[in-house]
Amino acid sequence: MARILYGIHGTGHGHAMRGLTIARRLRQHEFLFVASDDAPAVLEPEFSVHRIPNLGTVFKNYKVDFAATAARALPLLLHRKRWIREVGDLIHAFEPDACMTDLEYFVPRAAERAGIPCLTLDHQHVITCCRHRIPENLWWDTLVQGLTPKYLFRPTAHNLIVSFYQPPVLPRYNARVVPPILREKVLAARPSNEGHVVVYQSNSMHAGLIAFLKAATERTCYVYGYSRTEGRDGNVVFMPKSEDGFLEKLASCAYVVMGGSHTLMTEALHLGKPIFSLPLKAMVEQRYNALYLEQLGYGMQADMLRLDPGLLKAFEFRLDEYRSRIAEGSFCGNEAVFSAVDSFIRTGRL
């Protein structure tokens, strides 16, 4: 048995669910998580969590609130030595054999100071560590927003990237790209098609989306993540937060309308669901996900702020085509990830 100190980015549930799935499978090892915000609620029922502030992102009205995000991050960065020192004390007390990070700032820096190998395991570094052919309208945003995963959450000496698209790795990085991790409940789900639509956006939702759904389709749309969580407006049904309820609707829907979250995209694709993606412009990783989604023929991307009902009608016309392309793909890399992580824990190498 080995001890693993695992830093988790706390905004949203995707990072924490990935860490939880890994820790559940590799129970022969002892895991201690470092996390805050949304992550502890996912992790603490089963594993120990040491809470440290998170360099998270603040969203408002379907946009990144840069002022609030900066106001949150700057004090943490100004006092980063304190938090790195606290993680260093945790390392001294816990005596981990290896460290891991899923877009967490403090653990890899403390591990480096302590001379302990640290594995980066996330999706965001597909931008940093891989070569892409992207349209001109993404060049500037990639340059500017790519600074975050390149320098703030910089790659470590060992990088495992989970992604439903697998571009070539740049030679200067020690990195591997593998298919995504899927949680146990998704693997156990049995997909069907009852004709309804699942609509989800975890990073706030633009008010105009409801009018768009009412105008663009006659299908019943079950909406999650909206400020309203009950009742009905035409064909739009507002749903309360429920992991099991959401997964049931996801498994039985005709297609998904969502932002650009990689975690939900991979779950939907694994269940054979075409995706109409509305990525946040201020999050270049979401825009990459939506770009590859469209290029691979798994769905369509659109701009949330420039929605036209004709877009969704055109998307619905191509549903059979999207389903055929999705059926040709492979979206579960659990065994490859578990094997790579276990090898890293035992040897300190990928």
C-alpha positions as CSV (number, residue, x, y, z in Angstrom):
1,M,0.0,0.0,0.0
2,A,1.2,3.5,-0.8
3,R,0.0,6.9,0.4
4,I,-1.2,9.5,-2.1
5,L,-1.7,13.2,-1.6
6,Y,-4.1,14.4,-4.3
7,G,-4.8,18.0,-5.0
8,I,-8.2,18.7,-6.6
9,H,-9.5,21.8,-8.3
10,G,-12.7,22.6,-6.5
11,T,-14.9,24.6,-9.0
12,G,-17.7,22.3,-10.2
13,H,-17.8,18.6,-9.7
14,G,-15.9,17.2,-12.7
15,H,-12.4,17.3,-11.2
16,A,-13.7,15.8,-7.9
17,M,-15.6,13.0,-9.6
18,R,-12.5,12.0,-11.5
19,G,-10.4,11.9,-8.3
20,L,-13.2,9.9,-6.5
21,T,-13.4,7.4,-9.3
22,I,-9.6,6.8,-9.2
23,A,-9.5,6.5,-5.4
24,R,-12.4,4.1,-5.3
25,R,-10.7,1.8,-7.9
26,L,-7.3,1.9,-6.2
27,R,-8.4,1.3,-2.7
28,Q,-5.3,-0.7,-2.0
29,H,-3.7,2.7,-1.6
30,E,-4.4,5.4,1.0
31,F,-5.6,8.7,-0.5
32,L,-5.7,12.1,1.2
33,F,-7.3,14.9,-0.8
34,V,-6.5,18.6,-0.8
35,A,-9.5,20.6,-2.0
36,S,-12.1,23.2,-1.3
37,D,-15.3,24.8,-2.8
38,D,-17.5,22.1,-4.5
39,A,-15.0,19.2,-4.2
40,P,-15.3,18.3,-0.5
41,A,-19.0,17.5,-0.7
42,V,-18.1,14.9,-3.4
43,L,-15.1,13.4,-1.7
44,E,-15.6,13.6,2.1
45,P,-18.3,10.9,2.4
46,E,-15.6,8.4,1.5
47,F,-12.2,9.9,1.8
48,S,-10.3,12.3,4.0
49,V,-10.0,15.9,2.7
50,H,-7.7,18.7,3.9
51,R,-9.3,22.0,2.9
52,I,-7.1,24.7,1.4
53,P,-8.4,27.7,-0.6
54,N,-8.9,27.1,-4.3
55,L,-7.8,29.2,-7.3
56,G,-11.3,28.9,-8.8
57,T,-13.3,30.7,-11.4
58,V,-16.3,32.9,-10.7
59,F,-19.2,32.9,-13.2
60,K,-22.1,35.3,-13.7
61,N,-24.7,35.6,-16.4
62,Y,-23.0,33.0,-18.6
63,K,-19.7,34.8,-18.5
64,V,-16.5,34.6,-16.4
65,D,-16.5,37.3,-13.8
66,F,-12.9,38.4,-14.3
67,A,-13.0,41.0,-11.5
68,A,-14.4,38.5,-9.0
69,T,-12.0,35.8,-10.1
70,A,-9.0,38.1,-9.8
71,A,-10.2,39.4,-6.4
72,R,-10.3,35.8,-5.2
73,A,-7.0,34.7,-6.7
74,L,-4.7,37.6,-5.9
75,P,-4.8,37.3,-2.1
76,L,-4.1,33.5,-2.4
77,L,-1.2,34.1,-4.8
78,L,0.3,36.9,-2.7
79,H,0.3,34.6,0.3
80,R,1.1,31.4,-1.6
81,K,4.1,30.7,0.5
82,R,1.8,30.2,3.5
83,W,-0.4,27.7,1.7
84,I,2.6,25.9,0.1
85,R,4.1,25.7,3.6
86,E,0.8,24.3,5.0
87,V,0.8,21.6,2.3
88,G,4.5,21.0,3.1
89,D,3.5,20.4,6.7
90,L,0.8,18.0,5.5
91,I,3.4,16.1,3.5
92,H,5.6,15.9,6.5
93,A,2.8,14.5,8.6
94,F,1.1,12.2,6.0
95,E,4.4,11.0,4.4
96,P,3.0,10.4,0.9
97,D,4.8,8.1,-1.5
98,A,3.5,10.2,-4.5
99,C,1.4,13.2,-5.2
100,M,-1.2,13.9,-7.8
101,T,-2.9,17.1,-9.0
102,D,-6.0,17.8,-11.0
103,L,-5.6,21.5,-11.8
104,E,-4.7,22.3,-8.2
105,Y,-2.0,25.0,-7.5
106,F,-0.4,24.2,-4.2
107,V,0.2,20.5,-4.0
108,P,2.6,20.2,-7.0
109,R,4.7,23.1,-5.7
110,A,4.9,21.6,-2.2
111,A,5.7,18.2,-3.7
112,E,8.5,19.7,-5.8
113,R,10.1,21.2,-2.7
114,A,9.8,17.9,-0.8
115,G,11.3,16.0,-3.7
116,I,8.2,13.8,-4.1
117,P,7.1,12.8,-7.6
118,C,3.8,14.4,-8.7
119,L,1.5,13.4,-11.5
120,T,-0.7,15.9,-13.3
121,L,-4.0,14.2,-14.3
122,D,-6.6,16.4,-15.9
123,H,-8.1,17.4,-19.3
124,Q,-7.1,21.1,-19.4
125,H,-3.5,20.3,-20.3
126,V,-4.6,19.0,-23.7
127,I,-4.3,22.7,-24.6
128,T,-0.8,23.1,-23.2
129,C,0.9,19.8,-24.0
130,C,-0.6,19.0,-27.5
131,R,-0.5,20.3,-31.0
132,H,-3.7,21.6,-32.6
133,R,-5.0,23.0,-35.8
134,I,-7.4,25.7,-34.8
135,P,-9.2,28.5,-36.6
136,E,-7.9,32.0,-36.5
137,N,-10.6,33.2,-34.1
138,L,-9.1,31.0,-31.4
139,W,-5.5,32.1,-31.8
140,W,-5.6,35.1,-29.5
141,D,-7.7,33.4,-26.8
142,T,-5.4,30.4,-26.9
143,L,-2.4,32.6,-26.4
144,V,-3.9,34.6,-23.5
145,Q,-6.0,32.0,-21.7
146,G,-3.5,29.3,-22.4
147,L,-1.2,31.1,-20.0
148,T,-3.2,29.7,-17.1
149,P,-2.6,26.0,-17.7
150,K,0.9,26.7,-19.0
151,Y,2.2,28.8,-16.1
152,L,-0.3,29.0,-13.2
153,F,-1.3,25.3,-13.2
154,R,1.9,24.4,-15.1
155,P,2.5,20.8,-16.3
156,T,4.5,18.7,-13.9
157,A,7.3,16.2,-14.9
158,H,4.6,13.6,-15.5
159,N,1.3,14.4,-17.2
160,L,-1.7,12.1,-18.0
161,I,-4.3,13.9,-20.1
162,V,-7.8,12.4,-20.3
163,S,-9.7,13.5,-23.5
164,F,-12.3,12.3,-25.9
165,Y,-10.1,13.8,-28.7
166,Q,-6.5,12.9,-28.8
167,P,-4.2,15.4,-30.6
168,P,-0.5,14.6,-30.8
169,V,1.7,15.5,-27.7
170,L,4.4,18.1,-28.1
171,P,7.8,16.5,-27.7
172,R,9.0,18.8,-24.9
173,Y,6.4,17.4,-22.5
174,N,6.4,14.1,-20.8
175,A,2.7,13.4,-21.4
176,R,0.2,10.8,-22.6
177,V,-3.3,11.3,-23.8
178,V,-5.9,8.6,-23.0
179,P,-9.7,8.3,-23.3
180,P,-11.7,9.8,-20.4
181,I,-12.6,8.4,-17.0
182,L,-16.2,7.6,-16.5
183,R,-17.9,7.2,-13.1
184,E,-19.4,3.9,-12.1
185,K,-23.0,5.1,-12.4
186,V,-22.5,6.2,-16.0
187,L,-20.9,2.8,-16.9
188,A,-23.9,1.1,-15.3
189,A,-26.5,3.2,-17.1
190,R,-28.5,1.6,-20.0
191,P,-29.1,4.2,-22.7
192,S,-32.5,4.6,-24.5
193,N,-34.2,7.2,-26.5
194,E,-37.5,8.6,-25.1
195,G,-37.3,11.7,-27.2
196,H,-36.7,14.4,-24.6
197,V,-33.8,16.8,-24.3
198,V,-31.5,17.3,-21.4
199,V,-30.2,20.9,-20.9
200,Y,-27.4,21.5,-18.5
201,Q,-25.0,24.3,-17.7
202,S,-23.0,24.3,-14.4
203,N,-21.4,27.7,-14.9
204,S,-24.6,29.8,-14.8
205,M,-27.1,30.0,-17.6
206,H,-28.1,32.8,-20.0
207,A,-31.7,33.8,-19.6
208,G,-32.3,33.8,-23.3
209,L,-31.7,30.1,-23.5
210,I,-35.3,29.3,-22.3
211,A,-36.9,31.4,-25.0
212,F,-34.6,29.7,-27.5
213,L,-35.7,26.2,-26.4
214,K,-39.3,27.1,-26.6
215,A,-38.9,28.5,-30.1
216,A,-36.5,26.0,-31.5
217,T,-38.0,22.6,-30.6
218,E,-41.3,20.9,-29.7
219,R,-39.5,18.3,-27.6
220,T,-39.8,18.4,-23.8
221,C,-36.6,20.0,-22.4
222,Y,-35.5,19.1,-18.9
223,V,-33.4,22.0,-17.7
224,Y,-30.7,21.6,-14.9
225,G,-28.5,24.3,-13.5
226,Y,-31.0,27.2,-13.9
227,S,-31.9,29.5,-11.1
228,R,-35.5,28.1,-11.2
229,T,-35.7,24.4,-10.1
230,E,-39.3,23.5,-10.4
231,G,-42.4,24.1,-12.6
232,R,-42.9,24.3,-16.4
233,D,-42.8,27.0,-19.1
234,G,-44.2,25.6,-22.3
235,N,-42.0,22.6,-23.3
236,V,-39.4,23.6,-20.7
237,V,-39.4,21.7,-17.4
238,F,-37.1,23.1,-14.6
239,M,-35.5,20.3,-12.6
240,P,-34.0,20.2,-9.1
241,K,-30.4,19.2,-8.5
242,S,-30.3,15.4,-8.4
243,E,-27.4,13.2,-9.5
244,D,-29.5,10.1,-10.0
245,G,-32.4,12.0,-11.5
246,F,-30.1,13.8,-13.9
247,L,-28.4,10.6,-15.0
248,E,-31.7,8.9,-15.6
249,K,-32.8,11.7,-17.9
250,L,-29.4,11.8,-19.6
251,A,-29.4,8.1,-20.3
252,S,-32.9,8.2,-21.9
253,C,-32.7,11.5,-23.8
254,A,-32.6,12.1,-27.6
255,Y,-29.7,14.7,-27.2
256,V,-28.0,17.1,-24.9
257,V,-27.8,20.9,-24.9
258,M,-24.9,22.0,-22.7
259,G,-21.9,24.3,-22.3
260,G,-18.5,23.0,-23.0
261,S,-17.7,20.8,-20.0
262,H,-15.5,17.9,-20.9
263,T,-16.8,15.6,-18.2
264,L,-20.5,15.9,-19.2
265,M,-19.5,15.7,-22.9
266,T,-17.8,12.4,-22.4
267,E,-20.6,11.0,-20.3
268,A,-23.2,12.0,-23.0
269,L,-21.0,10.6,-25.8
270,H,-20.5,7.3,-24.0
271,L,-24.3,7.0,-23.7
272,G,-24.6,7.7,-27.5
273,K,-26.1,11.2,-27.2
274,P,-25.4,13.9,-29.8
275,I,-24.5,17.3,-28.3
276,F,-25.5,20.9,-29.0
277,S,-22.7,22.7,-27.3
278,L,-22.8,26.4,-26.1
279,P,-19.2,26.9,-24.8
280,L,-18.3,29.9,-22.7
281,K,-16.3,32.3,-24.8
282,A,-14.0,33.2,-21.9
283,M,-13.0,29.5,-21.3
284,V,-10.8,28.4,-24.2
285,E,-10.8,24.8,-23.0
286,Q,-14.6,24.7,-23.5
287,R,-14.2,26.1,-27.0
288,Y,-11.6,23.5,-27.9
289,N,-14.0,20.8,-26.7
290,A,-16.9,22.2,-28.8
291,L,-14.6,22.6,-31.8
292,Y,-13.4,19.0,-31.7
293,L,-17.0,17.8,-31.0
294,E,-18.1,19.4,-34.2
295,Q,-15.1,18.3,-36.2
296,L,-15.5,14.7,-35.2
297,G,-19.2,14.8,-36.2
298,Y,-20.6,14.2,-32.7
299,G,-22.7,17.4,-32.6
300,M,-22.8,21.1,-33.3
301,Q,-21.5,24.2,-31.5
302,A,-23.1,27.6,-31.3
303,D,-22.8,31.0,-29.5
304,M,-25.1,31.3,-26.5
305,L,-25.3,35.1,-27.1
306,R,-26.3,34.7,-30.8
307,L,-28.9,31.9,-30.8
308,D,-31.2,31.4,-33.7
309,P,-33.9,28.7,-33.5
310,G,-32.9,27.5,-37.0
311,L,-29.6,26.3,-35.5
312,L,-31.2,23.7,-33.3
313,K,-33.6,22.7,-36.0
314,A,-30.6,22.0,-38.3
315,F,-29.0,20.1,-35.5
316,E,-32.1,17.9,-35.0
317,F,-32.2,17.2,-38.7
318,R,-28.7,15.5,-38.4
319,L,-29.3,13.5,-35.3
320,D,-29.0,10.1,-37.0
321,E,-25.7,11.2,-38.6
322,Y,-24.3,12.3,-35.3
323,R,-25.4,9.0,-33.6
324,S,-23.7,7.0,-36.3
325,R,-20.4,8.9,-35.8
326,I,-20.6,8.6,-32.0
327,A,-21.2,4.8,-32.3
328,E,-17.8,4.6,-34.0
329,G,-15.9,6.3,-31.1
330,S,-14.5,5.1,-27.8
331,F,-15.1,7.2,-24.8
332,C,-14.0,5.1,-21.8
333,G,-10.4,5.0,-20.8
334,N,-10.8,3.9,-17.2
335,E,-8.6,0.8,-17.3
336,A,-5.8,2.7,-19.1
337,V,-6.0,5.5,-16.5
338,F,-6.1,3.1,-13.5
339,S,-3.1,1.2,-14.9
340,A,-1.1,4.3,-15.6
341,V,-1.8,5.8,-12.1
342,D,-1.0,2.6,-10.3
343,S,2.3,2.3,-12.3
344,F,3.1,5.9,-11.3
345,I,2.4,5.3,-7.7
346,R,4.7,2.2,-7.7
347,T,7.5,3.5,-9.8
348,G,7.3,7.3,-9.9
349,R,7.0,7.2,-13.7
350,L,4.3,7.0,-16.3
